[in-house]
């Protein structure tokens, strides 16, 4: 079931009053990171965003002792990361940090605000997967917006069709400025999707309402509402990606998951590891 919805576009923000969006790309020398860097550069160019390549020596959720500082090694790392930046057709800044803890991520997000963290999702390397998992956990636990790019994704960097997975339960976006600015810049067609074994008009209406009151629909050039019949949320969302031709999925990451099975933490984890298109993961607080 699909419903077409009239869309009233918001007034444009004067260019001089609009802060520059920053895409902070978690960078190493593995294929998944290379894919994320290229995607970020391709996405940033038409919307005027800046790219920041962030290299992290260690990843830790806890504040603790680090390995001794080695200026010579840091210089070599900076030169290597600069080589990655030089390969891009868009200028990029470089940040080297000894570790990625909550405080480090928060400081970077504040310095480059409004900012989105960008992370490549590996398909093969177990070692690289462990590093990415640790980074992902720090960012998710710290409630930072995240754009996850599959290593194997070769579609458009500027999505024309975006899918928003919603379950109808109340939520409030946490730190939404960067994500909303990104969506407003690209002005995609947006499909709000709910997954259920039955067509429940009240749930559909509630899902659309929550997307609207949080400003997501305002960023779209056109909005539709669709119900996918499926017993399993992950399979239903993946089915919707294919049906709608979505080039990006917006996923709401809830602090607590018992309000809706569709956004149970295990569901989120499975989507993060299997979705074939980039995923914009937005932290929320449960209303």
Secondary structure, DSSP 8 states (H G I E B T S, - for coil): -EEEE---------GGGS---EEEEEE-SSHHHHHHHHHHHHHHHHHT-EEEEEEEEEE-SS--------HHHHHHHHHHHHHHHHTSSS-EEEEEEEEE-HHHHHHHHHHT-SEEEEEEE-SS-HHHHHHHHHHHHHHHHTT--EEEEETT--S-SS-SEEEEE--S---EESS-HHHHHHHHHH--EEEEEEEESS--HHHHHHHHHHHHHTTTGGG-SEEEEEEEE-SSHHHHHHHHHHHHT-SEEEEEE-S--TT-GGG-HHHHHHHHHH-SSEEEEEEEE--
